[in-house]
Amino acid sequence: MPPISAARKAAFQILMAVERGNSHSDDLLRSKAVNALSAPDRNLATALVLGTLRWQIQLDHQLQVLLKRPNAKLDPEIRIALRMGAFQILHLDRIPARAAIDESVELAKQAGHRFASGMVNAVLRKLGATRFDFSEEGPADLAMAQAHPAWMVERWAALCGMESTRAICRHGQSQPLLTVRLATPGVEAELTEAGIVLEPAELLTAARTVVSGDVTATAAFQEGRVRLQDESSQLVAELASVSLDQEVKSILDACAAPGGKTLILAERNPQARILACESSAPRFEQLQKRLAGHADRIDCRHADATGLAKDETFDLVLADVPCSGTGTLGRNPEIRHRLRSEDFNRQSERQREILRAALRAVPPGGRVVYSTCSLEPEENEQVVAAVLAECTAARIGPIEAAVQELFKKGTFTPAGAEKLLGSITPQGYLRLLPGKFHTDGFFIAIIERVA
């Protein structure tokens, strides 16, 4: 059989696993098999996987109209081979159409569909000669033009308006910025010497955007002196760490994996003891590995934060709760294919449990920072409102004062502080919308225990 490039073979296998619901693209793209590829093949495999998943809804539409039987049910292997070929033809200028078509045909053959390979060849050749025009006028048009589920776009349009929804969708179709956190200012010079090109990040002075170069190959990364972490994730831990009224001596990170926020909490609160909880066994293993060098200050516990003993109290609790992840569709594109609108209420039940437990764990004067990477009110404002209605001894904390205090300390860039202050909602929450910020979407609330 003619050879298939290592990158396309790896991408095909990952997309098949995602299609079957066996795993997440992010985990698979960090697997040993992918890491064993050459750097160019690894980059191409990543582009093929994430790009195909991002554009899948539109690709399926474009391919369907070119089938002899548009309503025909295709085998998964054929769907993946067609999508991969179509993505390369329509979205990757540097790949010759012939290479994309030929290898898609071979993928179909080697997957056991020799008789369907002719159809793959014919459809992809027609695709290259067919023009498609997509409007972004209304929610349904925008959904197809930007390859998002129509029900999701309609929700956002009702919640945020069409202008913000267009920005959210376009952000979801773009490759997220690669952002790193520097442990010390001197690390930047070390990375520059290693050939890594960096730019100042949008919000945080301790963050940098990677323009080019492989950060993971540097000694600074391998030794933990620079970490990959989206700015929005860093922001949550920075806001949790700001102390407006009292010294923080004890911290609970209630849903701690993979540990990036825990490390910032430790960095900003050197006097505090920290308990990092994680209920998922695989994620707890990841957390332990990440925090292995900090056992003197951080206690990792494989536990559900809702089951903490009643006598365990903390000055600060960070509850960055599991959520739908609709603020991360650029980074985790398959979420849009798996998620259903009814999932939001199911998630919110668990989120309310965690927030209730977090408030029980702080004494009067203590604080809880509640956050999600969701854009949905069922997981954000409605969760906070429901729990505060039950707990009259708690109130929304001063997030504007926290932003201003961190700006005074030099944590935020001037432009970043201004944008953040402009993103505080009338209820006193901070909302980062993808497209308005070059980050994942996040919701953050500070809640104070008053009695």
N, C-alpha and C positions, 0 to 999 in steps of 0.2 A: 504493500500500500504506500502511496506517496506520503511523505512526512508531513506532520502538522507541527507548527512552531510550538515550542514549550510554553510560551505565553498564552497562546490561544487554547491549548489543551488544558492548562491550569484554569483559565477563565471559564471554559466550558464546564469543567467539573464543579467549580464553585457555584456557578449559576444553576446547575442541576441540583446541587444540594440545597440551595436557597429555594428553588422551585418546589422541591419536595417538603420544605419546611423543616429540614434537618438541622440547620444552623443559620448563623447570621454572617453576612458578607464580611463584616469587620473582623470577626474572629478568624474566618477562613483565610482572609488576606494576610493575617499575621501568623499563619501556620508554618511549620517546619518546611513543608513542601514548597511554599511560595518563597520563603526566605532562602531556600537553596538555589533559586533561579539567579541568573545574572541580573545586575541592576537594570539594564534596559528591558529584559523580559519581565522582571517584577513590576516595573513601571507600566508596561503595556498591559499586563494582566490586570493590574489595579484599574487602569483606565477602562478596559473592556468590561470588567464586572460592574463598576459603579456607573459608568455611562449607560450601559445596557439597562440596568435597573432604573436609573433616573428617567430614561426616555421610553421605557417599556410600553406604557399606555399608548403613546403616540405611534411607536413602531408597530404595535399590533394592529392599530387602525390602518396604517399605511400598507402593511403586508396583506391584511385581510381583503382589501379591495382589489388586490392583484391576483388572488387565488381564483382558479376556475370555478371552485365551489366556495364562495365566501363564508358560508356557515359551517364548513367542514371542521370537524374536531381533529386537531393535529396532536400527534404524540409529543410528549414533553421534549424529547431530544431534538425533534424537528423544529419545535417552537424556539428552542434556545439557539440552534444553529442559524435559523432565519433572523432572529433578533440580533445576534452578534454580527452577522453579515450586514444587516441593514444599518446598525449603529455605525459600523466602520465606513460604509459608503456615504452615509448622510452627515456624519458628525466628525470624522477624523480625516482631515485634509491630506495628511502625510502618508496615508496608507493607500496604495493603488487599489482601485475597485476590483481588478482581476485577482489580486492576492486575497482580498476579503471574500470574494465569491468562491474561489477555488478551495480555500481552506474550510469554508462553511460546508461546501459539498462533501469534503473529506470527513469532516466531523459527523455529518449525517451517516455517511457510509460506515465509518468505524464504530458508530453507535448501533449498528445493526439494521439500518434503514436504507439499504442500497437502492431499492426501487423508488424511494421517495427523494433520492439525491437529485434526480433529474428535475423534479419540481422545485427544489431549493435553488438549483442553478437558474431555472427559467424565471422564477419570481424575483430573485435578486438582480438579474439582468434587466428586467422590466422596471424594477424600482429605480435603478440609476438613471433611467430615461424618463421618469415620471415626475412632474412638478406638483407639489402640494403647497397650498396657501392656507395659512391659519390666522384667524383673527383673534384678538384679545379683548373684544368689545364687552361681552357679558361674561358672567361666571362660567357658563358651559363652554363658551368659546375659549376662554382663558385656560380652563382645565385641560382641553385637548391641546392647545398650543404649547402649554408648559408641562404636559404629561403628568397631571395630578388627578386624583379621583374627583369627579364633579361634585359629589356631596361634600367633600372636604373644602373645595374652593367656595362653594355656596355658603358654607358656615362662616368662613373667614370674611367673605364679602359682607355678610350681615353683621359681623362683629366689629370689623376693622375698616370697612369701606373698600372700594375697588382699588384705589391707588396703593394702599398698604398691601392688599392681597396680591397685586401684580408683583410688588417687590418681594414678598414672601415666596411666591412661586418661582420667580427668576433666581432667587438665592438658592432655592431647592434644586435647581438645575445646574448649579455651578460647583466647581471643585472648591471645598472649603479651604480657607487659608490655613497653612501649617504654622501654628503658633507655639513658641516655646517659652518656658519660664526660666529665668536665669537665677541661680542660687546666690551669686554675687556679681557685682558689676564687672569684675575682672574676667568672668567667663566669656563675655562677648569678644574680647580681644583674642582669646584662645580659639574660639570658633572661627573668627575671621582668618587667623593664621592657618587653620585647617581647610580653608577654601569655602567656608560657609558664608553666603551673602545674606545679611540680615537687614531688616528695616524696623524702625520704631513701630510698636503696635498701636492700635487705635485708642485704647482705654488706659492700659496699665503701664507704668514706667518699668516694671520688672519683667515685662513681656516683650518679645520680639517676633516679628513675622519672618519666616524663612523664605527667601526669594529663590535661592538655588543652593544645591549641595545636599549631601546625605548626613544629617545631624546624627542619626543613629549609629553611624560608623565612627564617631569621635570618642575619644577617651572621656571627655566631659559628660557625654550622655551615658556611657557605660558605667561611669562612677556616680551617676545621680546628681551631677552638678548642673545639669540642664535637663528639663523634662518637657515632653510634648504635652500640652494642655491648652484647650481652647480658652480664649480670654473670658468668655462668659462663665466657664467653670471656675477659673481663678477668681473672678469677681465675687462669686457667691462666698467663697472662703474669706476673701478680704473684708466683705461687709459683715460677715459673722464675727470677724476678729476685732473690729473696731470697738474700743471700750470708751463709752461716753461718761459713765458714772462710777464704775467700780472696777477693781482689779479682778481678772478672771483667773481663778485658781484650779478649776476643774471643768473639763469639756467632754461632752458626749457627741461623737459623730455617729448618728443613729443608723445610717445606711451608707457605710463608709467606702465600699469598693468602688473603683479600683485604688483609691488612696491618695489621689492628687490633692484633693481638698484637705484631707487630714494632714498632709505634710505642710500645707500653708498655715493651717491652724497651729501646728507645732512651731513653725518658723515665727509667726506673729505673736505667739503667747509662750515665750520660753520658760515662764514660771509655772505653767499649768500642767497638770497630769491629764492625759487624754485616754478615753476609752473609745475604741473604734469597733463598732458592731457591724456584722454582716450575716444575714440569714441564709444566703445561698452558698452551698458548699463549694462549687467551683469558683465563685467570686471571692469567697473567704480565702481560699488558697492563693488566689491572685493578690489579695490584700496583704496577707502574711508575707509573701515574697517581696512586695513593694516596700513594706515597712520594716523589713527584717533588721535593718541597721539602726532602728530607733526604739528598741525594746526597753531601754532605760526610762523612756518617757511615755511611750504609747503602748497601751495594752490592747491587743487584738482579741476579740471574743467572737466565736461562731455562735451567734445568738440573734434572736428577733428582739428588736428594741422595745416592742410592746410588752415583753415579758420580764423587764427589769424588776429587780426587787424593790419594794416600796421604800426601803431605807437608802437607796442609791440616789443621790441628788447631785446636780451639776449647776455651776453658774451659767453655763452656756450649752445649748443643744443645737446642733446643726441637723436638720431633717431634710436632706436632699432626697426626696422620696422617689421610688419607682413610679414611672408614668408612661404615657403613650409615646412620648418622644417626638411629637409633631414639630417641635422646634429644631429637630436635627435631621430633616429629610435630605439635606445635601450630603451629610455625613453617613446617614443610614437610610439609603433610598428605598430599601424593600419594605420599610414600615408602611409606606402608602399603599402597598399591595395587600398587606395582611390586616390592617386596621379596619374596624367597623365602628360606626357611630355609637353603637350600644356599649362598646368597650370603655368609653369614658366614665360612665356611671359605675361600672365594675371596678375600675381603677380607683375611683374616688372613695369607695368604701374602705379600701385598704389605706389610702392616704389619710383619711380621717382618723383611723385607728392609730396610725403612727404619730400624727400631730397631737392627739389626746395624750398618748404616752409621753411625748416630749414635754408637754406642759405639766404633766404630773411630776416629771423628773427635775423641774427647776423650782427653787424656793422663791418667796417674794423678793423682787429685785433681780431675779434671773431673766435670761432672754432665750427665746427660741427663734432660729432663722429657718423658715420653711421655704423650700424652693423646688421647682420642677423645670425640666426642659420641654414643657408642653405649652402650647398656645391656647389651650381649651379652658374656658371658665369653669367647667365641671371639675377640673383637677386643680384649679387655682383659687380664684376669688370665692367660689362656692364652698370649697373645702374649708377655707379659713373662716368664712362667715358662719358656717354650720357649727364649727367647733367653738368659736367665740360665743355663739348664742348659748351653748351649753356651759361654758366656763366664764362666768361673769368676773372672775378674778384675773382676767387677762385682757390686754388691749393692744391695738396696733402701735408699734414703736416708731420712732422718728427716723425713717429711712433717709429723708432729706438731710437731716443733721449728720447722719453717718457718712453720706457721700461728701458733704462739705468738710467734715473732719479728716477724711482720708485724703482729700485734695490738699488740705493744709499740710499734711504729713508727707506729701510728695508721692502718694500711691497712684494717683490718677494724673493723666495728662490734662492740661487746661481744656482742650477740646473735648476730651473724654468726659470730664466732670460736667461740662455744659450739656452734652448730649444726654448723660445719665439723669441730670436734674430735670431735663425736659421730657423724660420718659417715666416720671413718677405719676401714677394714676391719681384721680381725685380721692380714691379710698386710701391712699398712702402706700401703695405697692409699687415695686419697680418692675417694668415689663420691657424686655429686650426683644424687639421684633426683628427676625432675619430680613435683611434688605436695608433696614434703617441702620443696623449695626452689621459689621462684617464678622458676625459671630453666630453661634447657635442661638436659637430663641430660648429665653429663660424668663421665669416668673420668680420674684423674690419678695418675701414678706418678713419683716421683723416683728415679733410679738413679745410683749413684756408681761411678766407675771407680777401683779400688783398686790396680791393678798393671798 
